[in-house]
Amino acid sequence: MAETTSFTAAAQRLLRSQSAVSLQIKRLEQQLGVRLLARSPRLVALTGEGELVLDQARRLLALNDELVARAREPQLAGLVRLGVPEDFATARLPRLLAEFARTHPGVALEVTCELTLPLLDRFSAGELDLALIKREPTGPATGRRVWREPLVWAAASPFRLPAGDDPLPLVCSPRPCVLRQRAVQALDAAGRPWRVTYSCASLAGNQAALRAGLGIAVLPRDMVPADLAVLDDHGLPELADLEVALIEVPALTAPAQRLRDTILRELEHGRAD
């Protein structure tokens, strides 16, 4: 709730019904005797007591993970090679990986940030133990789903779409890129002409191009920087969600198993920052 500001979005992230999430929050508020959430017709926000409880809960969970890890595997050591899409790594994994490194000081993490298809190539070549990849919800069931990403059109604010039949300027990563493919497919299906005005494999490079007003891009909704605008009311075609799935090699080492379990627990429960 603290991250989604919506019971509906929280329920989707947790793979639970909205009523189940609402009931759990209500029970927690009753047990603690304080109001954790301030509700309005548009969004849900933490109260002061809610922020305090959330901060303490995260500390307790981190301490629990550290105690369990040290008790069960005090000598856990080795190398784990993890592949992650750059945008997901930037927004979702820093706290998770920092906590893992702290609780398992003997484990060396080698993290590779790439687009999904290059990550799959590296994985197939035996260069990765684990990889988080983006996939279509209706596509092949590759790996285990750990995240669902609502996609939006984003641009600098204010942004004016081209008039008439002028092509839409796109900012995107080079082929192959799942987000680029999603943008092109949506525009082609809607009969909207387009052209690539800026293409960069770096997330930071594409965000800089958006800030400079060079075009629009498809981004995960909760990864749109605060200084960019979500184009909800510009008549652009709707975008279906993407999924993030975790794939692993058949015989994981003990350190890789522990990182896999940490990723599944954190992301499936929506606790990664």
N, C-alpha and C positions, 0 to 999 in steps of 0.2 A: 504494500500500500504506500509506503514511504516513497517508492521510486515511480510507481505507475500513476498515483493520484486518482485512481479509479478502481472501484470494485470489479468492474467488468474486465479491465486490463489485467488486474491482479489474478483474477480467476483463470483467465486464459494462460497466463504465465505459469501458474501453479498446476494447470490441468485439473482444476476443480470447478464446481459450479459456483455461481455468484452467491447463491444463498448459503452455501457451505462456508465460504470465506467470511461472509457477513456474520454468520453465527459464531465462528471462531473468534472474531474480533470482539463481539458482544460478550462472550464468555470470559475472555481475557480481561476486558474492562470491569466486569463484575467481580472477578477474582481479585484484581488489584485495587478496586474501589476508586478508580480515576477514569477520566475521559481521555482516551488516547487519540481519537480522530475528531476533527472538526469537519462536518459534512455540509455540502452545499449542492444545489442542483447541477453544477458544472464539474466540480472536482472534490476530492477528499484530501485534507492536509493534516499533518501531525499537529497535535497540541503541544504545549511546552512539556507536559508530562509524557506525551508520546515520544518526543525526541529523546528525553532522558531514558525512557525504558528501552528504546531502540538501541541507543548507544551502549547501555549496560548489557543488553542481550547479545549484541555482537561481540563484546569483550568476553562474555561468559562462553559463547560458542567457540571463540578462538582459543580460549584457555582450555576448554574441554578437548578440542582437537589436539592441542599440544600435549596435554597430559596422556591421552590415549596413545598418541604416536610414540612418545618416549617410553611408555610402559610396555608396549607390544613389540616395538622394533627399535631398541636403543642404538643398534649398530647399522641401521639402514643406510646404505651408501651405494653410489653408482651414478651413471649418466642416464638422463631421460631426454629424448629428442621430441619436442612438441612443435607441431605446425599449426598456425593460427592465421585467419584473415586479418589484415592490418587494422581495419576499422574495429573489428570485434576485440582484438588484443588491446587496442588503445582505450576502449571504453569499458570493457568488462573484466579484464583479467589482472590488472596491476595488483589489487589487494589480494586476490586469490593466490597469485604466484608469490607475493611477498610473504604471506602467512605460511605457505608451503615451504619456502626456503628457510624461514625462521624455525619451523618445527622439525625440519629435516636438514640440518646443516651439512650432513655428509652426502647429500644428493646434489649433483650438478645438473642444472637445467640448461638445455640448449634450445632456445625458442627461435623458430623461423617464421617470419611474417611474409606471406605471399597471397596472391589471388587463389581462389579455390582450385582451379584446374592445375596450376603448377604444384600446388600442395598435393593433389592426388598423384601427379607424376612422381614427386619425391617419395611419397608413401609407397607407391608401387615399386620404386627402385630400391626400397629398403633403407632410405635415408631418414625415416621418421618412425618413432614408436607409436605416437598418438597424433591425431590431427583433428581439428575442428574445421568442418567444411560447411559451406552453404549449399542447400539443395532445395529443389521445388517440393512443396508439400504433396503434390500428386505424382512426383517422379519416383524413380527407384528408391527403395527403402535402404539406402546405404548408411550404415552406422546406426547409432542410437540418438534420437532427437533429444536435445538438451535445451533448446531455445527456439522461440518463434518471434520473427521480426516483422512488425508492420512497416511497410515501405511508404514513403511520401516523396513528393517533388519538393525540392528545396532550392533557394536562390538568395541573392542579396536582397535586402529590403531598403527602399521599395524596388520592385521589379515589374517591368511592363513586358507582357508577351508581344511578339511581333504582330503587326497588323495584317489582316487579310490572309493570303496564302503564303506569306513569307515563312521560311523554315524556322523551326524552333532551334535555338542554339543549345547544344548539349555539352556539358562538362562530364567526363567519364574516364574510367581507366581503359587502357588498351585491351583489345581482345586477347585472350578470353577473359571475360568478366561477367559474373552473374548479374550484377546490378545494371551494367551497360546493356546486356541482353534483355533484361526486364524492361528497361526504358524503351528500347527500340521496338520490341514486340508490342508494347502497349500503344505506342504512337502509330505504328503501322496498322494495327487493328482498328484504331480510331480514324485512320486516314489523314493523320496530321503530318505534314512534311517536317523534316528535321535535318540538321547537319551538326557534325562534331566540330566545335569551336576550340576545344581544349581537351587534350588527352594526356594523362599522367598516371604512372603506376603508383605514385605516392598519394596517400590520403591527404597529407598536409598540402601537397601541391594542388590537388583538386579543390580543396577548401579555399585556398588562396585565390584560385581562379573564380570561384563563386563569389567571394567577397569583392573581387574587382569588377563584378558585373558581367563576366564573359558568357554566362549562360545559366542553365538550370541543370539539376542532377537528381538522380534517385538515390535516397539515403534511408537507412533505418530511422524511424521517427524519433526514437529516444537517443539517437546519436547525432542529431542535428545541433550544431553549436548554437549558443544563445544569440550570437550576432548574425545568424542567418534566419531566413523566414521559411516556414512551411506553407506551400502554395495550395491551401485547401479549397479556395474559392475562385480559382482561375480557369475553370472549365477543362482542366487537364484530365486525361483518362485515369480511371482508378487503377490501383496497383494491388495485386494480391500479395499476401504475406510470403516471406521466405522462412525456411527453417535452417537452424544450425544443428549439425549432427556430429557426434564423436565417433571416429573410427580408430581401431587399434590393431596391432599386429597379432597373429595367433598366439604367440608365446611371449607374454609380457614379463619383464623382470619385476622383482618385488617393488623397487622404487617406482616403476612405471604404473604398476597396479595401484599403488597408493595415490599417485597423482591422478590417475583415472577416476578413482573413487572420490577424490576431493572435488574434481571438476563436476562429476555427476551430481554430487550432493549440493554443491554451491549453486550451480546453474539451474538445475531442475527445481530447486527451491527458491530461485530468484533472488539470491542473496549476494551475488557478485556486483561490485560497483562498476 
